[in-house]
Amino acid sequence: MSQHQSVKDYITARAAGDAARCAEIVADVTARYSTRTTDGTELRDLQEANRAHPLAQPTVQ
């Protein structure tokens, strides 16, 4: 499990089927990586989470 809160939030959003939230997290982490606010480990962990956790289908209520 990643130490980055963004990755934990991403996994939670994937499990909930929240594609919009996933996209927000990816955009935020990518922007921070682009400006060197974060090192590559956060982005790497996010990519690994993307492969390991399929996007669930949201339940209709």
C-alpha positions, -999 to 999 in steps of 0.1 A, spaced: 0 0 0 12 34 -9 22 60 17 7 88 -4 -28 100 6 -36 107 -30 -31 71 -40 -53 59 -11 -80 84 -22 -76 71 -58 -81 35 -48 -112 45 -28 -126 64 -58 -118 34 -81 -136 11 -58 -167 34 -57 -167 38 -96 -160 75 -93 -143 82 -126 -145 119 -122 -127 119 -88 -101 95 -103 -94 120 -131 -91 149 -106 -66 130 -85 -45 120 -116 -46 156 -128 -34 169 -94 -6 144 -90 5 149 -126 6 187 -122 26 184 -90 50 160 -107 54 184 -137 63 212 -114 86 189 -94 65 195 -62 66 157 -58 90 130 -68 82 102 -91 72 78 -64 37 92 -60 30 91 -98 45 55 -100 23 44 -71 -8 60 -88 0 41 -120 4 8 -101 -30 15 -83 -46 20 -117 -34 -14 -129 -42 -32 -97 -77 -17 -89 -103 -19 -117 -129 9 -119 -160 -5 -103 -194 1 -118 -212 27 -98 -245 15 -83 -277 31 -94 -299 42 -65 
